[in-house]
Amino acid sequence: MSATAIAQRVALGTGGVTQTRVIESEWVKFRSLRSTLFSLLAAVVCTVGLGILISALRANDFKQHGVLKGIGGFDPTAHSLRGLYLAQLAIGVLGVLVITGEYSTGMVRATFAAVPRRLPVLWAKIAVFSVVVFVVSFVASLVAFLAGQAFLGTAHVGVSLGSPGAARAVLGGALYLTITGLLAVGLGFVLRNTAGAIATLFGLLLVLPVIAQALPSSWYDDVYKYLPMPAGGQIMTTVTDRTLLSPWAGLGVFAVYAVVAVAAGAFVLKRRDA
Protein backbone atom coordinates (compact mmCIF):
# COMPACT_ATOMS: atom_id res chain seq x y z
CA MET A 1 0.00 0.00 0.00
CA SER A 2 1.33 3.43 -0.97
CA ALA A 3 2.10 6.23 1.48
CA THR A 4 -0.74 8.28 0.02
CA ALA A 5 -3.27 5.47 0.40
CA ILE A 6 -2.28 4.89 3.99
CA ALA A 7 -2.53 8.60 4.78
CA GLN A 8 -5.99 8.70 3.23
CA ARG A 9 -7.00 5.68 5.28
CA VAL A 10 -6.21 7.64 8.43
CA ALA A 11 -7.54 11.02 7.41
CA LEU A 12 -10.77 10.19 5.58
CA GLY A 13 -14.08 9.12 7.02
CA THR A 14 -16.41 10.43 9.62
CA GLY A 15 -14.86 11.55 12.86
CA GLY A 16 -11.52 12.57 11.35
CA VAL A 17 -8.26 11.35 12.83
CA THR A 18 -8.58 9.17 15.92
CA GLN A 19 -6.06 7.05 17.80
CA THR A 20 -7.94 3.93 16.69
CA ARG A 21 -7.64 4.90 13.03
CA VAL A 22 -3.95 5.64 13.44
CA ILE A 23 -3.46 2.20 15.01
CA GLU A 24 -5.33 0.60 12.10
CA SER A 25 -3.07 2.45 9.66
CA GLU A 26 0.08 1.36 11.48
CA TRP A 27 -1.15 -2.23 11.51
CA VAL A 28 -1.58 -2.10 7.72
CA LYS A 29 1.97 -0.79 7.31
CA PHE A 30 3.45 -3.24 9.83
CA ARG A 31 1.99 -6.37 8.27
CA SER A 32 2.81 -5.13 4.76
CA LEU A 33 6.55 -4.99 5.41
CA ARG A 34 8.59 -7.99 4.29
CA SER A 35 11.03 -7.29 7.10
CA THR A 36 8.24 -7.96 9.62
CA LEU A 37 7.73 -11.55 8.49
CA PHE A 38 11.43 -12.30 8.07
CA SER A 39 12.43 -10.80 11.42
CA LEU A 40 9.66 -12.51 13.38
CA LEU A 41 10.41 -15.81 11.66
CA ALA A 42 14.11 -15.43 12.48
CA ALA A 43 13.26 -14.71 16.12
CA VAL A 44 11.06 -17.82 16.34
CA VAL A 45 13.67 -20.04 14.69
CA CYS A 46 16.41 -18.74 17.00
CA THR A 47 14.29 -19.13 20.13
CA VAL A 48 12.96 -22.60 19.42
CA GLY A 49 15.83 -24.01 17.39
CA LEU A 50 18.62 -22.97 19.74
CA GLY A 51 16.57 -23.86 22.78
CA ILE A 52 16.13 -27.41 21.51
CA LEU A 53 19.74 -27.73 20.33
CA ILE A 54 21.26 -26.49 23.58
CA SER A 55 18.94 -28.62 25.71
CA ALA A 56 19.60 -31.73 23.61
CA LEU A 57 23.38 -31.26 23.79
CA ARG A 58 23.30 -30.73 27.54
CA ALA A 59 21.07 -33.78 28.05
CA ASN A 60 23.46 -35.88 25.99
CA ASP A 61 26.39 -34.59 28.04
CA PHE A 62 24.67 -35.56 31.27
CA LYS A 63 23.84 -39.02 29.96
CA GLN A 64 27.45 -39.60 28.91
CA HIS A 65 29.26 -38.18 31.94
CA GLY A 66 26.68 -38.52 34.66
CA VAL A 67 23.98 -36.14 35.84
CA LEU A 68 25.84 -35.15 38.99
CA LYS A 69 28.92 -33.90 37.14
CA GLY A 70 28.71 -30.11 37.07
CA ILE A 71 25.08 -30.10 38.15
CA GLY A 72 25.58 -27.42 40.81
CA GLY A 73 23.72 -24.29 39.78
CA PHE A 74 22.32 -25.92 36.64
CA ASP A 75 19.21 -24.10 35.43
CA PRO A 76 17.13 -26.28 33.07
CA THR A 77 14.68 -23.46 32.34
CA ALA A 78 17.37 -20.98 31.35
CA HIS A 79 19.01 -23.55 29.07
CA SER A 80 15.84 -24.06 27.07
CA LEU A 81 15.38 -20.28 26.71
CA ARG A 82 18.93 -19.44 25.62
CA GLY A 83 17.77 -18.86 22.06
CA LEU A 84 16.04 -15.68 23.20
CA TYR A 85 19.41 -13.96 23.46
CA LEU A 86 19.95 -14.41 19.72
CA ALA A 87 16.30 -13.69 18.92
CA GLN A 88 16.67 -10.26 20.54
CA LEU A 89 18.88 -9.22 17.64
CA ALA A 90 16.16 -9.98 15.10
CA ILE A 91 13.52 -8.19 17.18
CA GLY A 92 15.84 -5.23 17.72
CA VAL A 93 16.50 -4.88 13.99
CA LEU A 94 12.75 -5.05 13.31
CA GLY A 95 12.07 -2.35 15.91
CA VAL A 96 14.57 -0.05 14.23
CA LEU A 97 13.32 -0.76 10.69
CA VAL A 98 9.72 -0.06 11.64
CA ILE A 99 10.79 3.57 12.13
CA THR A 100 13.85 4.22 9.99
CA GLY A 101 12.41 2.39 6.98
CA GLU A 102 9.56 4.88 6.87
CA TYR A 103 11.96 7.81 7.06
CA SER A 104 14.20 6.41 4.31
CA THR A 105 11.29 5.92 1.88
CA GLY A 106 9.67 9.27 2.66
CA MET A 107 6.41 7.61 3.73
CA VAL A 108 6.72 9.36 7.07
CA ARG A 109 5.82 12.69 5.44
CA ALA A 110 2.50 11.30 4.26
CA THR A 111 1.90 9.84 7.72
CA PHE A 112 2.51 13.17 9.44
CA ALA A 113 0.43 14.98 6.85
CA ALA A 114 -2.49 12.79 7.93
CA VAL A 115 -1.61 12.99 11.65
CA PRO A 116 -0.07 16.44 12.23
CA ARG A 117 0.12 16.02 16.00
CA ARG A 118 2.66 13.20 15.43
CA LEU A 119 2.64 11.63 18.90
CA PRO A 120 -0.42 9.47 18.10
CA VAL A 121 1.77 7.88 15.41
CA LEU A 122 4.37 6.98 18.02
CA TRP A 123 1.77 5.48 20.38
CA ALA A 124 0.18 3.54 17.51
CA LYS A 125 3.51 2.10 16.38
CA ILE A 126 4.32 1.08 19.94
CA ALA A 127 0.91 -0.53 20.43
CA VAL A 128 1.01 -2.55 17.21
CA PHE A 129 4.64 -3.54 17.57
CA SER A 130 4.35 -4.52 21.24
CA VAL A 131 1.27 -6.69 20.83
CA VAL A 132 2.61 -8.58 17.82
CA VAL A 133 6.08 -9.12 19.27
CA PHE A 134 4.76 -10.19 22.66
CA VAL A 135 2.34 -12.75 21.22
CA VAL A 136 4.90 -14.24 18.84
CA SER A 137 7.62 -14.22 21.51
CA PHE A 138 5.42 -15.84 24.12
CA VAL A 139 4.43 -18.70 21.82
CA ALA A 140 8.07 -19.22 20.77
CA SER A 141 9.26 -19.06 24.39
CA LEU A 142 6.66 -21.60 25.50
CA VAL A 143 7.46 -24.00 22.66
CA ALA A 144 11.20 -23.68 23.34
CA PHE A 145 10.65 -24.42 27.03
CA LEU A 146 8.44 -27.46 26.48
CA ALA A 147 10.63 -28.93 23.74
CA GLY A 148 13.82 -28.21 25.66
CA GLN A 149 12.51 -29.84 28.83
CA ALA A 150 11.45 -32.89 26.84
CA PHE A 151 15.09 -33.42 25.85
CA LEU A 152 16.43 -32.60 29.32
CA GLY A 153 13.87 -34.99 30.75
CA THR A 154 15.63 -37.88 29.03
CA ALA A 155 18.57 -37.18 31.36
CA HIS A 156 16.19 -36.72 34.32
CA VAL A 157 17.03 -33.02 34.77
CA GLY A 158 13.99 -31.51 33.06
CA VAL A 159 11.37 -29.46 34.87
CA SER A 160 7.69 -28.74 34.29
CA LEU A 161 5.95 -25.43 33.68
CA GLY A 162 4.68 -25.66 37.25
CA SER A 163 8.20 -25.77 38.71
CA PRO A 164 9.24 -22.73 40.77
CA GLY A 165 10.07 -19.82 38.50
CA ALA A 166 9.49 -21.70 35.23
CA ALA A 167 6.23 -19.99 34.18
CA ARG A 168 7.66 -16.62 35.17
CA ALA A 169 10.75 -17.26 33.04
CA VAL A 170 8.67 -18.22 29.99
CA LEU A 171 6.50 -15.13 30.34
CA GLY A 172 9.58 -13.07 31.12
CA GLY A 173 11.25 -14.18 27.91
CA ALA A 174 8.39 -12.68 25.91
CA LEU A 175 8.51 -9.50 27.98
CA TYR A 176 12.27 -9.28 27.51
CA LEU A 177 12.00 -9.42 23.72
CA THR A 178 9.14 -6.92 23.72
CA ILE A 179 11.13 -4.43 25.80
CA THR A 180 14.14 -4.96 23.53
CA GLY A 181 11.95 -4.06 20.57
CA LEU A 182 10.61 -0.94 22.28
CA LEU A 183 14.16 0.16 23.06
CA ALA A 184 14.90 -0.23 19.35
CA VAL A 185 11.79 1.74 18.37
CA GLY A 186 12.84 4.60 20.64
CA LEU A 187 16.36 4.64 19.18
CA GLY A 188 14.89 4.59 15.69
CA PHE A 189 12.92 7.76 16.36
CA VAL A 190 15.90 9.46 18.02
CA LEU A 191 18.51 8.67 15.36
CA ARG A 192 16.35 8.18 12.23
CA ASN A 193 19.19 6.18 10.70
CA THR A 194 19.07 2.40 10.37
CA ALA A 195 22.80 1.71 10.74
CA GLY A 196 23.21 4.18 13.60
CA ALA A 197 20.21 2.93 15.56
CA ILE A 198 21.15 -0.75 15.15
CA ALA A 199 24.76 -0.04 16.13
CA THR A 200 23.61 1.87 19.22
CA LEU A 201 21.19 -0.91 20.21
CA PHE A 202 23.81 -3.63 19.85
CA GLY A 203 26.29 -1.48 21.71
CA LEU A 204 23.91 -1.15 24.66
CA LEU A 205 23.03 -4.84 24.70
CA LEU A 206 26.28 -6.55 23.75
CA VAL A 207 29.24 -4.16 23.97
CA LEU A 208 28.61 -2.49 27.32
CA PRO A 209 28.81 -5.79 29.28
CA VAL A 210 32.18 -6.52 27.63
CA ILE A 211 33.49 -3.06 28.47
CA ALA A 212 32.25 -3.44 32.05
CA GLN A 213 34.46 -6.51 32.45
CA ALA A 214 37.51 -4.23 32.12
CA LEU A 215 36.45 -2.19 35.14
CA PRO A 216 38.01 -2.71 38.58
CA SER A 217 36.18 -5.45 40.47
CA SER A 218 34.74 -2.97 42.98
CA TRP A 219 33.17 -0.98 40.12
CA TYR A 220 32.20 -4.02 38.07
CA ASP A 221 29.96 -5.42 40.81
CA ASP A 222 28.06 -2.13 41.05
CA VAL A 223 27.82 -1.39 37.33
CA TYR A 224 27.34 -4.70 35.52
CA LYS A 225 24.05 -5.68 37.13
CA TYR A 226 22.41 -2.45 35.97
CA LEU A 227 23.34 -2.85 32.30
CA PRO A 228 20.41 -3.65 29.97
CA MET A 229 21.05 -7.29 29.10
CA PRO A 230 22.38 -8.54 32.45
CA ALA A 231 19.50 -6.81 34.25
CA GLY A 232 16.74 -7.88 31.87
CA GLY A 233 18.08 -11.39 31.35
CA GLN A 234 17.53 -12.31 34.99
CA ILE A 235 13.81 -12.72 34.29
CA MET A 236 14.62 -15.85 32.24
CA THR A 237 16.46 -17.66 35.03
CA THR A 238 15.31 -19.69 38.01
CA VAL A 239 18.64 -20.07 39.82
CA THR A 240 19.44 -17.11 42.07
CA ASP A 241 22.62 -15.14 41.38
CA ARG A 242 23.16 -12.84 44.32
CA THR A 243 25.61 -10.67 42.38
CA LEU A 244 22.79 -9.60 40.04
CA LEU A 245 19.35 -8.06 40.49
CA SER A 246 16.26 -10.12 41.23
CA PRO A 247 14.25 -11.17 38.14
CA TRP A 248 11.48 -8.56 38.32
CA ALA A 249 13.78 -5.79 39.55
CA GLY A 250 16.14 -6.51 36.68
CA LEU A 251 13.32 -6.44 34.15
CA GLY A 252 12.19 -3.14 35.65
CA VAL A 253 15.65 -1.64 35.14
CA PHE A 254 15.66 -2.88 31.55
CA ALA A 255 12.23 -1.33 31.02
CA VAL A 256 13.58 2.02 32.24
CA TYR A 257 16.10 2.00 29.38
CA ALA A 258 13.25 1.46 26.92
CA VAL A 259 11.09 4.17 28.51
CA VAL A 260 13.95 6.67 28.32
CA ALA A 261 14.55 5.81 24.65
CA VAL A 262 10.86 6.16 23.79
CA ALA A 263 10.61 9.44 25.72
CA ALA A 264 13.66 10.78 23.87
CA GLY A 265 12.08 9.62 20.61
CA ALA A 266 8.84 11.45 21.45
CA PHE A 267 10.79 14.62 22.23
CA VAL A 268 12.71 14.44 18.95
CA LEU A 269 9.54 13.62 17.02
CA LYS A 270 7.89 16.81 18.24
CA ARG A 271 10.94 19.02 17.70
CA ARG A 272 12.39 17.94 14.35
CA ASP A 273 11.01 18.19 10.86
CA ALA A 274 10.08 14.97 9.08
C-alpha positions as CSV (number, residue, x, y, z in Angstrom):
1,M,0.0,0.0,0.0
2,S,1.3,3.4,-1.0
3,A,2.1,6.2,1.5
4,T,-0.7,8.3,0.0
5,A,-3.3,5.5,0.4
6,I,-2.3,4.9,4.0
7,A,-2.5,8.6,4.8
8,Q,-6.0,8.7,3.2
9,R,-7.0,5.7,5.3
10,V,-6.2,7.6,8.4
11,A,-7.5,11.0,7.4
12,L,-10.8,10.2,5.6
13,G,-14.1,9.1,7.0
14,T,-16.4,10.4,9.6
15,G,-14.9,11.5,12.9
16,G,-11.5,12.6,11.4
17,V,-8.3,11.3,12.8
18,T,-8.6,9.2,15.9
19,Q,-6.1,7.0,17.8
20,T,-7.9,3.9,16.7
21,R,-7.6,4.9,13.0
22,V,-3.9,5.6,13.4
23,I,-3.5,2.2,15.0
24,E,-5.3,0.6,12.1
25,S,-3.1,2.4,9.7
26,E,0.1,1.4,11.5
27,W,-1.1,-2.2,11.5
28,V,-1.6,-2.1,7.7
29,K,2.0,-0.8,7.3
30,F,3.5,-3.2,9.8
31,R,2.0,-6.4,8.3
32,S,2.8,-5.1,4.8
33,L,6.6,-5.0,5.4
34,R,8.6,-8.0,4.3
35,S,11.0,-7.3,7.1
36,T,8.2,-8.0,9.6
37,L,7.7,-11.6,8.5
38,F,11.4,-12.3,8.1
39,S,12.4,-10.8,11.4
40,L,9.7,-12.5,13.4
41,L,10.4,-15.8,11.7
42,A,14.1,-15.4,12.5
43,A,13.3,-14.7,16.1
44,V,11.1,-17.8,16.3
45,V,13.7,-20.0,14.7
46,C,16.4,-18.7,17.0
47,T,14.3,-19.1,20.1
48,V,13.0,-22.6,19.4
49,G,15.8,-24.0,17.4
50,L,18.6,-23.0,19.7
51,G,16.6,-23.9,22.8
52,I,16.1,-27.4,21.5
53,L,19.7,-27.7,20.3
54,I,21.3,-26.5,23.6
55,S,18.9,-28.6,25.7
56,A,19.6,-31.7,23.6
57,L,23.4,-31.3,23.8
58,R,23.3,-30.7,27.5
59,A,21.1,-33.8,28.0
60,N,23.5,-35.9,26.0
61,D,26.4,-34.6,28.0
62,F,24.7,-35.6,31.3
63,K,23.8,-39.0,30.0
64,Q,27.5,-39.6,28.9
65,H,29.3,-38.2,31.9
66,G,26.7,-38.5,34.7
67,V,24.0,-36.1,35.8
68,L,25.8,-35.1,39.0
69,K,28.9,-33.9,37.1
70,G,28.7,-30.1,37.1
71,I,25.1,-30.1,38.1
72,G,25.6,-27.4,40.8
73,G,23.7,-24.3,39.8
74,F,22.3,-25.9,36.6
75,D,19.2,-24.1,35.4
76,P,17.1,-26.3,33.1
77,T,14.7,-23.5,32.3
78,A,17.4,-21.0,31.4
79,H,19.0,-23.5,29.1
80,S,15.8,-24.1,27.1
81,L,15.4,-20.3,26.7
82,R,18.9,-19.4,25.6
83,G,17.8,-18.9,22.1
84,L,16.0,-15.7,23.2
85,Y,19.4,-14.0,23.5
86,L,19.9,-14.4,19.7
87,A,16.3,-13.7,18.9
88,Q,16.7,-10.3,20.5
89,L,18.9,-9.2,17.6
90,A,16.2,-10.0,15.1
91,I,13.5,-8.2,17.2
92,G,15.8,-5.2,17.7
93,V,16.5,-4.9,14.0
94,L,12.8,-5.1,13.3
95,G,12.1,-2.4,15.9
96,V,14.6,0.0,14.2
97,L,13.3,-0.8,10.7
98,V,9.7,-0.1,11.6
99,I,10.8,3.6,12.1
100,T,13.9,4.2,10.0
101,G,12.4,2.4,7.0
102,E,9.6,4.9,6.9
103,Y,12.0,7.8,7.1
104,S,14.2,6.4,4.3
105,T,11.3,5.9,1.9
106,G,9.7,9.3,2.7
107,M,6.4,7.6,3.7
108,V,6.7,9.4,7.1
109,R,5.8,12.7,5.4
110,A,2.5,11.3,4.3
111,T,1.9,9.8,7.7
112,F,2.5,13.2,9.4
113,A,0.4,15.0,6.9
114,A,-2.5,12.8,7.9
115,V,-1.6,13.0,11.7
116,P,-0.1,16.4,12.2
117,R,0.1,16.0,16.0
118,R,2.7,13.2,15.4
119,L,2.6,11.6,18.9
120,P,-0.4,9.5,18.1
121,V,1.8,7.9,15.4
122,L,4.4,7.0,18.0
123,W,1.8,5.5,20.4
124,A,0.2,3.5,17.5
125,K,3.5,2.1,16.4
126,I,4.3,1.1,19.9
127,A,0.9,-0.5,20.4
128,V,1.0,-2.5,17.2
129,F,4.6,-3.5,17.6
130,S,4.3,-4.5,21.2
131,V,1.3,-6.7,20.8
132,V,2.6,-8.6,17.8
133,V,6.1,-9.1,19.3
134,F,4.8,-10.2,22.7
135,V,2.3,-12.8,21.2
136,V,4.9,-14.2,18.8
137,S,7.6,-14.2,21.5
138,F,5.4,-15.8,24.1
139,V,4.4,-18.7,21.8
140,A,8.1,-19.2,20.8
141,S,9.3,-19.1,24.4
142,L,6.7,-21.6,25.5
143,V,7.5,-24.0,22.7
144,A,11.2,-23.7,23.3
145,F,10.7,-24.4,27.0
146,L,8.4,-27.5,26.5
147,A,10.6,-28.9,23.7
148,G,13.8,-28.2,25.7
149,Q,12.5,-29.8,28.8
150,A,11.4,-32.9,26.8
151,F,15.1,-33.4,25.9
152,L,16.4,-32.6,29.3
153,G,13.9,-35.0,30.8
154,T,15.6,-37.9,29.0
155,A,18.6,-37.2,31.4
156,H,16.2,-36.7,34.3
157,V,17.0,-33.0,34.8
158,G,14.0,-31.5,33.1
159,V,11.4,-29.5,34.9
160,S,7.7,-28.7,34.3
161,L,5.9,-25.4,33.7
162,G,4.7,-25.7,37.2
163,S,8.2,-25.8,38.7
164,P,9.2,-22.7,40.8
165,G,10.1,-19.8,38.5
166,A,9.5,-21.7,35.2
167,A,6.2,-20.0,34.2
168,R,7.7,-16.6,35.2
169,A,10.8,-17.3,33.0
170,V,8.7,-18.2,30.0
171,L,6.5,-15.1,30.3
172,G,9.6,-13.1,31.1
173,G,11.2,-14.2,27.9
174,A,8.4,-12.7,25.9
175,L,8.5,-9.5,28.0
176,Y,12.3,-9.3,27.5
177,L,12.0,-9.4,23.7
178,T,9.1,-6.9,23.7
179,I,11.1,-4.4,25.8
180,T,14.1,-5.0,23.5
181,G,12.0,-4.1,20.6
182,L,10.6,-0.9,22.3
183,L,14.2,0.2,23.1
184,A,14.9,-0.2,19.3
185,V,11.8,1.7,18.4
186,G,12.8,4.6,20.6
187,L,16.4,4.6,19.2
188,G,14.9,4.6,15.7
189,F,12.9,7.8,16.4
190,V,15.9,9.5,18.0
191,L,18.5,8.7,15.4
192,R,16.3,8.2,12.2
193,N,19.2,6.2,10.7
194,T,19.1,2.4,10.4
195,A,22.8,1.7,10.7
196,G,23.2,4.2,13.6
197,A,20.2,2.9,15.6
198,I,21.1,-0.8,15.2
199,A,24.8,0.0,16.1
200,T,23.6,1.9,19.2
201,L,21.2,-0.9,20.2
202,F,23.8,-3.6,19.8
203,G,26.3,-1.5,21.7
204,L,23.9,-1.1,24.7
205,L,23.0,-4.8,24.7
206,L,26.3,-6.5,23.7
207,V,29.2,-4.2,24.0
208,L,28.6,-2.5,27.3
209,P,28.8,-5.8,29.3
210,V,32.2,-6.5,27.6
211,I,33.5,-3.1,28.5
212,A,32.3,-3.4,32.0
213,Q,34.5,-6.5,32.4
214,A,37.5,-4.2,32.1
215,L,36.5,-2.2,35.1
216,P,38.0,-2.7,38.6
217,S,36.2,-5.4,40.5
218,S,34.7,-3.0,43.0
219,W,33.2,-1.0,40.1
220,Y,32.2,-4.0,38.1
221,D,30.0,-5.4,40.8
222,D,28.1,-2.1,41.1
223,V,27.8,-1.4,37.3
224,Y,27.3,-4.7,35.5
225,K,24.1,-5.7,37.1
226,Y,22.4,-2.4,36.0
227,L,23.3,-2.8,32.3
228,P,20.4,-3.7,30.0
229,M,21.1,-7.3,29.1
230,P,22.4,-8.5,32.5
231,A,19.5,-6.8,34.2
232,G,16.7,-7.9,31.9
233,G,18.1,-11.4,31.3
234,Q,17.5,-12.3,35.0
235,I,13.8,-12.7,34.3
236,M,14.6,-15.9,32.2
237,T,16.5,-17.7,35.0
238,T,15.3,-19.7,38.0
239,V,18.6,-20.1,39.8
240,T,19.4,-17.1,42.1
241,D,22.6,-15.1,41.4
242,R,23.2,-12.8,44.3
243,T,25.6,-10.7,42.4
244,L,22.8,-9.6,40.0
245,L,19.4,-8.1,40.5
246,S,16.3,-10.1,41.2
247,P,14.2,-11.2,38.1
248,W,11.5,-8.6,38.3
249,A,13.8,-5.8,39.6
250,G,16.1,-6.5,36.7
251,L,13.3,-6.4,34.1
252,G,12.2,-3.1,35.6
253,V,15.7,-1.6,35.1
254,F,15.7,-2.9,31.6
255,A,12.2,-1.3,31.0
256,V,13.6,2.0,32.2
257,Y,16.1,2.0,29.4
258,A,13.3,1.5,26.9
259,V,11.1,4.2,28.5
260,V,14.0,6.7,28.3
261,A,14.6,5.8,24.7
262,V,10.9,6.2,23.8
263,A,10.6,9.4,25.7
264,A,13.7,10.8,23.9
265,G,12.1,9.6,20.6
266,A,8.8,11.4,21.4
267,F,10.8,14.6,22.2
268,V,12.7,14.4,18.9
269,L,9.5,13.6,17.0
270,K,7.9,16.8,18.2
271,R,10.9,19.0,17.7
272,R,12.4,17.9,14.3
273,D,11.0,18.2,10.9
274,A,10.1,15.0,9.1
